[in-house]
């Protein structure tokens, strides 16, 4: 080989090596843009291309873009996430047509698993451009039954209170805590403790920061006091990810047992069983995650021999079952008690008949305490959507006083009692706003279909005295989509007699959603125009109704 050719090849090899080294020395700025690209573009405009390369992880039109980034072996030094944040579950776009979003649970899975070892492993900085991404306010706290459970376990009241506070701190799961858990060992995590500036505003602050301070700080792994100062007044804060010495790492390990996709279903169920053997107070704090995992198991999963054995081990654990039900029956919130009963059924601790009996006991307890609110009516109606509880009505043991209450009638109506339905419907015409609310909730599940019921309710509402309860009753009636001409005529006659603009507007709301063509007459339009009361709302439902009637 001639000297010239050798020199040429040597030069080419050196040039390739230099190009590779230059590329290797570049810091990779990854972006996840589910809403505004302004922040990402501010980084791109300001950082020198010979030192930084940019990778957008979101691939439009595909739902598995994060997994795709993992398969490509992308390693990020800096991560910029832009999107509206709902305070706990996901980053999302303000554009209704956008399909891309970033679930926090998916970030947790990537962080806890080995399926994507490179994406977050060398991160030096994370920028979270969304409201409340670093809000320190706890989303969960230990409830009263947690303290009672600890006392039952033998703790003194003082120790139970202390442990309750510790559980709240450990399981609070504020946005800040979750981001620190996800971005383990990341030295710098920026985010907003409350409202974040809009994308263009944030981009403007970033641009000014980069102009004044240069780009040298980006990717250094050191918090920038200048950047925090630039966003002063906009709640930008900084924290670091959890590290091994942090006492919350034990909690992270527990959380990762649910998220780590290296663990088989039977291994995850073994961990659930381990949790169920701990203090029930802690089981309560993990309820969301245990529920979500048990619900994710398909029937095929449950039939797998290893999974079936793991579920059988839980089902046969009588000691844990007894402690679980002692706790469940002491829970303050019926909705939580119902969730725990559903979980018990999934874990093999309740047959369908036993589950129905427990739910009826829960309903009985709530009525006995005199603590039935619209929330409890909503719960009972939802639990009996498939009418599975209707056959259990005789399990309720009610005193005459309890049976006479409207709140009890609403519950019994949800359980398909015909007598109670009549009482619940009449409650819609009550001058008591709380009773009207109870009827309102019931009718969401069991609307009025019979014309005689429609006429009775409409006449009763027409005789009400113009209070807030009458407005609420009319608004409830609006969603029944009336088609009975006699009832519609009665409401039309009520319009000029109404004592407030609120009642008149509510009447218009009923007529708009009804089959108003049957009463679309010039006389009605004249009545609406002549007798409408002054309103400060500008154009309202009355105007809309007038225009529609005129169009007929």
Long-range contacts (C-beta under 8 A, 24 or more apart in sequence): 22-50, 23-53, 25-51, 26-50, 26-51, 26-52, 26-53, 27-51, 27-52, 27-53, 27-77, 27-78, 27-124, 27-218, 27-219, 28-52, 28-53, 28-54, 28-55, 28-74, 28-75, 28-76, 28-77, 28-78, 29-53, 29-54, 29-55, 29-76, 29-77, 29-78, 29-79, 29-80, 29-218, 29-219, 30-54, 30-55, 30-56, 30-57, 30-69, 30-74, 30-76, 30-78, 30-79, 30-80, 30-119, 31-55, 31-56, 31-57, 31-58, 31-79, 31-80, 31-81, 31-82, 32-56, 32-57, 32-58, 32-66, 32-79, 32-80, 32-81, 32-82, 32-83, 32-91, 32-102, 33-58, 33-80, 33-82, 33-83, 34-58, 34-81, 34-82, 34-83, 34-91, 34-92, 34-93, 34-98, 34-100, 34-101, 34-102, 35-82, 35-83, 35-84, 35-91, 35-92, 35-93, 35-94, 35-95, 35-98, 35-199, 36-82, 36-129, 36-198, 36-199, 36-200, 37-82, 37-199, 38-82, 38-199, 38-200, 38-202, 38-203, 39-80, 39-82, 39-127, 39-129, 39-199, 39-202, 39-203, 39-206, 40-80, 40-82, 41-203, 42-202, 42-203, 42-204, 42-206, 42-207, 42-210, 43-78, 43-80, 43-206, 43-218, 45-207, 46-206, 46-207, 46-210, 46-211, 46-215, 47-210, 47-215, 47-218, 48-215, 51-215, 52-215, 52-218, 52-219, 58-100, 60-100, 61-99, 63-99, 65-100, 66-102, 66-106, 66-110, 66-116, 67-116, 69-116, 69-119, 70-110, 70-115, 70-116, 70-118, 70-119, 73-118, 74-118, 74-119, 75-118, 75-119, 75-121, 75-122, 76-119, 76-120, 76-122, 76-123, 77-122, 77-123, 77-124, 77-125, 77-219, 78-123, 78-124, 78-125, 78-126, 78-127, 78-218, 78-219, 79-120, 79-123, 79-125, 79-126, 79-127, 80-127, 80-129, 81-126, 81-127, 81-128, 81-129, 81-130, 81-133, 82-129, 82-130, 82-199, 83-129, 83-130, 84-130, 84-131, 85-128, 85-130, 85-131, 85-132, 85-133, 85-175, 87-131, 87-132, 87-135, 87-139, 87-175, 88-139, 88-173, 88-175, 88-178, 91-130, 104-178, 104-182, 105-259, 107-182, 108-178, 108-181, 108-182, 108-255, 108-256, 108-259, 109-259, 109-260, 109-261, 111-181, 111-182, 111-183, 111-184, 111-256, 111-259, 112-255, 112-256, 112-259, 112-260, 113-259, 113-260, 113-261, 113-262, 114-260, 114-262, 115-261, 115-262, 120-182, 120-183, 120-186, 123-183, 123-186, 124-186, 124-187, 124-188, 124-219, 124-220, 124-221, 125-186, 125-187, 125-188, 125-189, 125-190, 125-218, 125-219, 125-220, 125-221, 126-179, 126-183, 126-186, 126-188, 126-189, 126-190, 126-191, 127-190, 127-191, 128-179, 128-189, 128-190, 128-191, 128-192, 129-192, 129-196, 129-199, 129-202, 130-191, 130-192, 130-196, 131-192, 131-194, 131-195, 131-196, 132-175, 132-192, 132-193, 132-194, 132-195, 132-196, 133-175, 133-179, 133-191, 133-192, 133-196, 134-175, 134-176, 134-179, 134-189, 134-190, 134-191, 134-192, 134-193, 134-237, 134-239, 135-174, 135-175, 135-176, 135-192, 135-193, 135-194, 136-174, 136-175, 136-176, 136-177, 136-193, 137-174, 137-175, 138-168, 138-169, 138-172, 138-173, 138-174, 139-172, 139-173, 139-174, 139-175, 140-168, 140-171, 140-172, 140-173, 140-285, 141-168, 141-172, 142-167, 142-168, 142-171, 142-281, 142-284, 142-285, 143-284, 143-331, 143-332, 143-333, 143-336, 144-332, 145-284, 145-327, 145-330, 145-331, 145-332, 146-281, 146-284, 146-285, 147-281, 148-330, 149-279, 149-280, 149-281, 149-284, 149-326, 149-327, 149-330, 150-279, 150-281, 152-326, 153-279, 153-280, 153-281, 163-281, 164-281, 167-281, 167-282, 167-285, 170-248, 170-251, 170-285, 171-251, 171-282, 171-285, 171-286, 176-239, 177-248, 179-239, 179-241, 180-239, 180-240, 180-241, 180-242, 180-248, 181-241, 181-242, 181-248, 181-251, 181-252, 181-255, 182-241, 183-241, 184-241, 184-242, 184-243, 184-252, 185-241, 185-242, 185-243, 186-240, 186-241, 187-221, 187-222, 187-223, 187-240, 187-241, 188-221, 188-222, 188-223, 188-238, 188-240, 189-238, 189-239, 189-240, 189-241, 190-227, 190-236, 190-237, 190-238, 191-236, 191-237, 191-238, 191-239, 192-234, 192-235, 192-236, 192-237, 193-235, 193-237, 194-235, 195-234, 195-235, 196-234, 196-235, 197-231, 197-234, 202-231, 205-230, 205-231, 205-234, 206-230, 254-286, 255-289, 258-289, 258-292, 258-293, 264-306, 265-297, 265-301, 265-304, 265-306, 265-307, 265-310, 266-304, 266-306, 266-307, 266-309, 266-310, 268-293, 269-307, 269-310, 269-311, 269-314, 270-310, 270-313, 272-314, 273-310, 273-313, 273-314, 273-317, 273-320, 276-314, 276-317, 276-320, 276-324, 276-347, 277-317, 277-319, 277-320, 280-323, 280-324, 280-326, 280-327, 281-327, 283-324, 283-327, 284-327, 287-336, 287-339, 287-340, 287-343, 290-343, 291-339, 291-342, 291-343, 294-343, 294-346, 294-347, 295-346, 297-346, 311-347, 311-348, 312-348, 314-347, 314-348, 314-349, 315-347, 315-348, 315-349, 321-349, 324-349, 325-349, 328-358, 329-361, 329-365, 334-362, 334-363, 334-366, 334-375, 334-376, 334-379, 335-375, 335-379, 337-362, 338-362, 338-379, 338-383, 352-388, 356-388, 356-389, 356-392, 357-392, 357-395, 359-383, 359-389, 359-392, 360-389, 360-392, 360-395, 360-396, 361-395, 363-396, 363-411, 364-395, 364-396, 364-397, 367-396, 367-398, 367-402, 367-407, 367-408, 367-411, 368-402, 370-402, 372-405, 372-407, 372-408, 372-410, 372-411, 373-407, 374-437, 374-438, 374-440, 374-441, 376-407, 376-411, 377-407, 377-410, 377-411, 377-414, 377-438, 377-441, 377-442, 378-441, 378-444, 380-411, 380-414, 380-415, 381-414, 381-441, 381-442, 381-444, 381-445, 381-446, 382-445, 384-414, 384-415, 384-416, 385-445, 387-416, 389-415, 390-415, 390-416, 393-417, 406-430, 406-432, 406-435, 406-438, 406-439, 407-438, 410-438, 410-439, 410-441, 410-442, 413-442, 413-446, 414-442, 414-445, 414-446, 421-446, 425-453, 425-456, 425-457, 426-456, 426-457, 426-460, 428-457, 428-460, 428-461, 428-473, 428-476, 428-477, 429-457, 429-460, 429-461, 429-463, 429-464, 429-473, 430-469, 431-464, 431-465, 431-467, 431-469, 432-469, 433-467, 433-468, 433-469, 433-472, 435-469, 436-469, 436-472, 436-473, 436-476, 437-472, 439-473, 439-476, 440-472, 440-473, 440-476, 443-476, 443-479, 443-480, 444-479, 447-479, 447-480, 448-480, 451-484, 454-480, 454-482, 454-484, 454-487, 455-484, 455-486, 455-487, 458-482, 458-484, 458-487, 458-490, 458-491, 459-490, 462-490, 462-491, 462-493, 462-494, 465-499, 466-498, 466-499, 466-500, 466-503, 468-502, 470-503, 470-506, 471-500, 471-502, 471-503, 471-506, 474-503, 474-506, 474-507, 474-509, 474-510, 475-506, 475-509, 477-510, 478-506, 478-509, 478-510, 478-512, 478-513, 478-514, 479-513, 481-513, 481-514, 481-515, 482-510, 482-513, 482-514, 482-515, 483-514, 483-515, 483-518, 485-518, 485-519, 488-514, 488-515, 488-516, 488-518, 488-519, 489-519, 492-519, 492-524, 492-527, 495-527, 495-528, 495-531, 496-527, 496-530, 496-531, 498-533, 500-533, 501-532, 501-533, 501-534, 501-535, 504-531, 504-532, 504-533, 504-542, 505-535, 505-537, 505-540, 505-541, 505-542, 508-540, 508-541, 508-542, 508-544, 508-545, 509-541, 511-545, 512-541, 512-544, 512-545, 512-548, 516-545, 516-548, 516-549, 516-552, 517-552, 520-548, 520-549, 520-552, 524-549, 525-549, 525-550
